[in-house]
Amino acid sequence: MKDNAHLAVGKKIIGIIIKETKTGKPPISQLFLVFDDHTSFEFYADAPIKPTGGVDKMSFREVYNYMDESVRVVFHAVEDPDTGDVVYS
């Protein structure tokens, strides 16, 4: 995992791109968040990445706790609404 993933917090997403391999070799899927400052952040997987639905109304805490009985959080980053600082682990 990139050590600087927290740098994406607070950026404005202007596009999302999902790519899949043409060769069958890893990475099988890539998901890019494209930001308005001409930067991007990439996620990749050894299986197809598929959107699961629309935009859900869930707070950071709700997403963090979602399905916690079957999955674990391995990284999180959030902008503190009071200070604007990005907190991550």
C-alpha positions, -999 to 999 in steps of 0.1 A, spaced: 0 0 0 12 35 -8 25 53 23 10 86 11 -26 75 4 -37 102 29 -27 129 5 -59 121 -15 -81 133 13 -97 167 7 -90 167 -31 -120 172 -54 -127 141 -75 -136 151 -111 -134 116 -126 -133 79 -120 -117 54 -144 -119 16 -141 -96 -4 -163 -93 -42 -168 -64 -62 -182 -62 -71 -219 -35 -97 -213 -48 -117 -183 -17 -106 -163 -19 -87 -130 -31 -62 -122 -65 -75 -134 -83 -43 -125 -73 -7 -118 -95 21 -104 -83 57 -107 -97 87 -88 -88 117 -110 -86 151 -92 -91 187 -103 -55 195 -97 -44 171 -125 -34 143 -101 -48 108 -96 -48 80 -71 -48 43 -82 -63 12 -66 -55 -21 -82 -67 -57 -77 -61 -92 -89 -98 -96 -96 -122 -74 -115 -133 -42 -96 -170 -36 -101 -191 -7 -88 -218 -21 -65 -244 6 -69 -249 43 -67 -238 69 -42 -248 59 -7 -256 84 20 -232 72 47 -209 92 70 -172 84 74 -180 66 107 -208 46 91 -186 35 62 -158 26 87 -182 4 107 -200 -11 77 -198 -49 76 -173 -49 104 -183 -84 114 -169 -98 81 -142 -73 70 -114 -53 87 -102 -18 80 -65 -18 68 -62 19 62 -82 50 68 -78 87 64 -102 115 71 -101 153 72 -108 167 107 -138 191 102 -125 214 129 -88 218 120 -87 207 83 -58 183 93 -58 149 77 -57 120 102 -47 86 90 -35 52 100 
